[in-house]
Amino acid sequence: MTNNYNRRELGLGLGATLAGTAGAGSFAIAQAAAKVVIIGGGPGGATVAHQLKRGEPKLDVTLIEVSRIYTTCFFSNLYLGGFRSYASLQHNYDGLRKLGVKVVHARATDVNTTARTVMAGGRSYGYDRLVVAPGIEIKYDSIEGYSEKVAQIMPHAYLPGAQTQLLKKQLEAMRNGGTVVMVAPNNPYRCPPGPYERAAMIGHYLKTRKPKSKLVILDPKRAFSKQPVFMEAYDKYYKGIIEMNLSNEIDDFAVTKIDAKTKTLTTKAGKTFKADVANVIPQQRAGAIAHKIGLSQGDWCPVNGENFTSTKVKGVYVLGDATIAAEMPKSAFSANSQAKVVANDILASLAGKQKFSPNFRNTCWSLLAPNDSVKIGAGYVPKGGKLDPVGPFVSKPGEGADLRKANYEESLDWYDGIVSDSFAKTMRKRT
Ligand SMILES: Cc1cc2nc3c(=O)[nH]c(=O)nc-3n(C[C@H](O)[C@H](O)[C@H](O)COP(=O)(O)OP(=O)(O)OC[C@H]3O[C@@H](n4cnc5c(N)ncnc54)[C@H](O)[C@@H]3O)c2cc1C
């Protein structure tokens, strides 16, 4: 991919080209710079906005995002473990504004793909290119007895912000000797190693602050991401604290019922578990706006792997956690990588330039204990409607302390990098 196109082709000149190709009167951009509207200001949508403005400052880019402050889910487990402050997870959109991105804090409620308009906060925003990156919503009804209201008692902490703070408060308020129960979700869900890193971070908190307590994990799956290194860490650091219950042929640990009053959780096999603190991570699906516009097929949005245009609604880009991008996992790293491809595809299409085959990347680090971090990752190339992994790698049990510490340092650099990539924010150099 390249940004080396003639900038004069955007703005007036480009408008004329587009008006010519888009069909008479379908949209009028002949006298103005092309308009891109992006719904969702996470690492997916915000990175698209940043890349577009860096690639072509004259583009008219509008980012529609509900929240004034974006709180990252990534590294929120480190906040639970006491390795990170809550403030360090929070980022505003000032950097993007400085670059000329029009940031609108409102909920996008509808899109008219014929008139090419987005409705948000009672206003209509016209576009030449639309990007939808709304992340996920929680399927509260995937477990009997769970609801948005019950999540105030038994937090999922899988959407950023208040939920993570609530879980932390509950852990802090729990007596030494209490039981934390974590309900893991079935595939596919946001951040495959997320629940298991969280278990390690809660394990660390309990070990250092409330050593008589334990964490029971109830998992509907038979296997999970980076399992060998997580299991090694649970045994090495958190023996007697973390109890892992993976489903198998005899026992199914999928939680099917919850009683919020008694904080009791019942599994498919009929076992009951009583919690002092319950972290219930239910099934998920693409953010509501994606379904409203018709981008989804079932829970997620199918895309063309070459450029993340929707296979359901012509001419709309959709990226990040909301998509089915198999084999690419739902991660901030993936969303950021997809965003760069989307931005380049938009810039190339607006300038009428040749497009190149994209390469996607992902790496997910997980902190197991102080200075002990593991990773998994791969490159991805579009093939047969899917994204094929290339050069996959994963940490192995028994690795040396130096390597694990280097992984941790790498993950800190990655966090700073993706935040500045997404929000055009200069991160302070770590000492
Ligand atoms: C505990 C945990 C740990 C994680 N750790 C990692 C990690 O270490 N590495 C990693 O790469 N990933 C990690 N992730 C995953 C990562 O957080 C997500 O993959 C990433 O946030 C997805 O980015 P996105 O832009 O697709 O969606 P989001 O980050 O969810 O952003 C979507 C945005 O769209 C906005 N929005 C939605 N609908 C509308 C609307 N209608 N109008 C306006 N705005 C709207 C939302 O407010 C939100 O800000 C973790 C996740 C969790 C839960």
The ligand as a Tripos MOL2 file, in Angstrom:
@<TRIPOS>MOLECULE
LIG
   53    58     1     0     0
SMALL
NO_CHARGES

@<TRIPOS>ATOM
      1 C1        -10.2650   -7.6580   29.0740 C.3       1 LIG1
      2 C2         -9.8210   -7.3580   27.6920 C.ar      1 LIG1
      3 C3         -8.4680   -7.3520   27.3870 C.ar      1 LIG1
      4 C4         -8.0460   -7.0930   26.0820 C.ar      1 LIG1
      5 N1         -6.7120   -7.1010   25.8200 N.ar      1 LIG1
      6 C5         -6.2810   -6.8930   24.5530 C.ar      1 LIG1
      7 C6         -4.8970   -6.9040   24.2570 C.ar      1 LIG1
      8 O1         -4.0470   -7.1000   25.1300 O.2       1 LIG1
      9 N2         -4.5150   -6.6930   22.9670 N.ar      1 LIG1
     10 C7         -5.4350   -6.4520   21.9860 C.ar      1 LIG1
     11 O2         -5.0180   -6.2560   20.8330 O.2       1 LIG1
     12 N3         -6.7620   -6.4300   22.2380 N.ar      1 LIG1
     13 C8         -7.2050   -6.6480   23.4980 C.ar      1 LIG1
     14 N4         -8.5550   -6.6110   23.7800 N.ar      1 LIG1
     15 C9         -9.5280   -6.4730   22.6670 C.3       1 LIG1
     16 C10        -9.7400   -5.0250   22.2540 C.3       1 LIG1
     17 O3        -10.1760   -4.2400   23.3290 O.3       1 LIG1
     18 C11       -10.7680   -4.9830   21.1280 C.3       1 LIG1
     19 O4        -10.4490   -5.9480   20.1770 O.3       1 LIG1
     20 C12       -10.7810   -3.6100   20.4610 C.3       1 LIG1
     21 O5        -11.2010   -2.6380   21.3840 O.3       1 LIG1
     22 C13       -11.6790   -3.6080   19.2230 C.3       1 LIG1
     23 O6        -11.6420   -2.3520   18.6320 O.3       1 LIG1
     24 P1        -12.8940   -1.7900   17.7930 P.3       1 LIG1
     25 O7        -12.4600   -0.4430   17.3250 O.co2     1 LIG1
     26 O8        -13.3380   -2.8010   16.8280 O.co2     1 LIG1
     27 O9        -14.0720   -1.6710   18.8610 O.3       1 LIG1
     28 P2        -14.1620   -0.8110   20.2010 P.3       1 LIG1
     29 O10       -12.8440   -0.6480   20.8260 O.co2     1 LIG1
     30 O11       -15.2410   -1.4330   20.9910 O.co2     1 LIG1
     31 O12       -14.6230    0.6170   19.7060 O.3       1 LIG1
     32 C14       -15.9040    0.8140   19.1870 C.3       1 LIG1
     33 C15       -16.3480    2.2150   19.5250 C.3       1 LIG1
     34 O13       -17.5490    2.4940   18.8080 O.3       1 LIG1
     35 C16       -18.4070    3.2550   19.6050 C.3       1 LIG1
     36 N5        -19.7670    3.0470   19.1000 N.ar      1 LIG1
     37 C17       -20.4510    1.8970   18.9990 C.ar      1 LIG1
     38 N6        -21.6420    2.1020   18.4120 N.ar      1 LIG1
     39 C18       -21.7090    3.4050   18.1310 C.ar      1 LIG1
     40 C19       -22.7050    4.2360   17.5100 C.ar      1 LIG1
     41 N7        -23.8540    3.7180   17.0840 N.pl3     1 LIG1
     42 N8        -22.4490    5.5470   17.3760 N.ar      1 LIG1
     43 C20       -21.2760    6.0900   17.8190 C.ar      1 LIG1
     44 N9        -20.3060    5.3550   18.4100 N.ar      1 LIG1
     45 C21       -20.5170    4.0400   18.5560 C.ar      1 LIG1
     46 C22       -18.1760    2.7430   21.0140 C.3       1 LIG1
     47 O14       -18.5060    3.7210   21.9810 O.3       1 LIG1
     48 C23       -16.6690    2.4190   20.9910 C.3       1 LIG1
     49 O15       -15.8910    3.4790   21.5030 O.3       1 LIG1
     50 C24        -9.0070   -6.8400   25.0760 C.ar      1 LIG1
     51 C25       -10.3660   -6.8320   25.3890 C.ar      1 LIG1
     52 C26       -10.7740   -7.0870   26.6870 C.ar      1 LIG1
     53 C27       -12.2360   -7.0730   27.0050 C.3       1 LIG1
@<TRIPOS>BOND
     1     1     2 1
     2     2     3 ar
     3     2    52 ar
     4     3     4 ar
     5     4     5 ar
     6     4    50 ar
     7     5     6 ar
     8     6     7 ar
     9     6    13 1
    10     7     8 2
    11     7     9 ar
    12     9    10 ar
    13    10    11 2
    14    10    12 ar
    15    12    13 ar
    16    13    14 ar
    17    14    15 1
    18    14    50 ar
    19    15    16 1
    20    16    17 1
    21    16    18 1
    22    18    19 1
    23    18    20 1
    24    20    21 1
    25    20    22 1
    26    22    23 1
    27    23    24 1
    28    24    25 2
    29    24    26 1
    30    24    27 1
    31    27    28 1
    32    28    29 2
    33    28    30 1
    34    28    31 1
    35    31    32 1
    36    32    33 1
    37    33    34 1
    38    33    48 1
    39    34    35 1
    40    35    36 1
    41    35    46 1
    42    36    37 ar
    43    36    45 ar
    44    37    38 ar
    45    38    39 ar
    46    39    40 ar
    47    39    45 ar
    48    40    41 1
    49    40    42 ar
    50    42    43 ar
    51    43    44 ar
    52    44    45 ar
    53    46    47 1
    54    46    48 1
    55    48    49 1
    56    50    51 ar
    57    51    52 ar
    58    52    53 1
@<TRIPOS>SUBSTRUCTURE
     1 LIG1         1 GROUP 0 **** ****
